[in-house]
Amino acid sequence: MMNLLPNYAYTCTASDYDDYTVEFMDNGREHNYTIAHFPGKRWVSMSNALSESFNAMVSNSRCMLLMDLLEDIRVRLMDGVESFCCLSGG
């Protein structure tokens, strides 16, 4: 299945694209049908909560330059890890 992805992504002609689409769909039906086609929204609330938390964390830092923003995020994450380790006794 993973070998199909590069072929599928880098096709040059419409007929190749159609062929890889059929092959990709046929390959995914047995093992990964639910994962590949996402019939239900199983992870939306978790993903949304994580993104909302991250957005709240960086909301005051958005006006920074990129390197400063990344450094601010790194420092905040390291502070969070440190406080988690201190609470858990690690």
Sequence and secondary structure as in RCSB ss.txt:
>XXXX:A:sequence
MMNLLPNYAYTCTASDYDDYTVEFMDNGREHNYTIAHFPGKRWVSMSNALSESFNAMVSNSRCMLLMDLLEDIRV
RLMDGVESFCCLSGG
>XXXX:A:secstr
 TTHHHHHHT  SHHHHHHHHHHHHHHHHHHSHHHHH  S SSHHHHHHHHHHHHHHHGGGTTS HHHHHHHHHH
HHHHHHHHHHHHHT 
